[in-house]
Amino acid sequence: MRRRTVIERYPFHERFCHWLTGFAYIYCLATGLAFYSPYVFWLAIMLGGGPTSRFWHPVIGVVFVGAQMWMHHIWRGDVKFVPEDREWLDKTKYYATNQDEKVPPQGKYNAGQKIFYWAMYYGAFLLVLSGAVMWFPELISVSFGWIRPLAIFVHEGAALVTIGAFIIHVYMGAFMVPGSVDAMLHGFVTKDWARAHHRLWFHQKTGE
């Protein structure tokens, strides 16, 4: 009976990649905030202390970027923008007010999810490139000393953008669209859920 009422949305390797990326980002977020402001340095203390957090922050950052690249390999075909996305963006108010019947049919991911994806994807590149400059400052000659302040500015800017996107992502998944978190935990969604939120993907997946 279960097989007739649910469909697979995320196989195991997609879920593993998602959670690896997510937890790596959360660690970097917590330690990064601890370094950014003394008011939240307690985060670093909770994670083993300042020196420990300082050592692991860039290492886990590389893990985050690597996982993001793996995710891109898996989902790059699903996150390309298509004409239906423009229509979805024009009717975002219906999505925000849970008037699903007025929301244009979408594929596996809607335009909002695609925007989040690309914000994190390009944000990851900016974070790792700027972070490398701060990780190995001794490799920068005195004549190129201006690079370090620029790297700090880019790192903080990219962090703020990804933090904002991450907060919206968590809120949408946990509260706005019930069933999203469960799908990423167990891999399956009900046919009714798929039909309501991702009709094009549902038809492609089931032929119904």
Secondary structure as GFF3:
##gff-version 3
##sequence-region A 1 208
A	DSSP	alpha_helix	2	5	.	.	.	ID=ss1
A	DSSP	beta_strand	6	8	.	.	.	ID=ss2
A	DSSP	alpha_helix	12	36	.	.	.	ID=ss3
A	DSSP	three_ten_helix	38	40	.	.	.	ID=ss4
A	DSSP	alpha_helix	42	46	.	.	.	ID=ss5
A	DSSP	alpha_helix	50	75	.	.	.	ID=ss6
A	DSSP	alpha_helix	83	90	.	.	.	ID=ss7
A	DSSP	alpha_helix	92	96	.	.	.	ID=ss8
A	DSSP	three_ten_helix	100	102	.	.	.	ID=ss9
A	DSSP	alpha_helix	111	135	.	.	.	ID=ss10
A	DSSP	three_ten_helix	137	139	.	.	.	ID=ss11
A	DSSP	three_ten_helix	142	144	.	.	.	ID=ss12
A	DSSP	alpha_helix	147	171	.	.	.	ID=ss13
A	DSSP	pi_helix	172	176	.	.	.	ID=ss14
A	DSSP	alpha_helix	180	186	.	.	.	ID=ss15
A	DSSP	beta_strand	188	190	.	.	.	ID=ss16
A	DSSP	alpha_helix	191	197	.	.	.	ID=ss17
A	DSSP	alpha_helix	199	206	.	.	.	ID=ss18
###
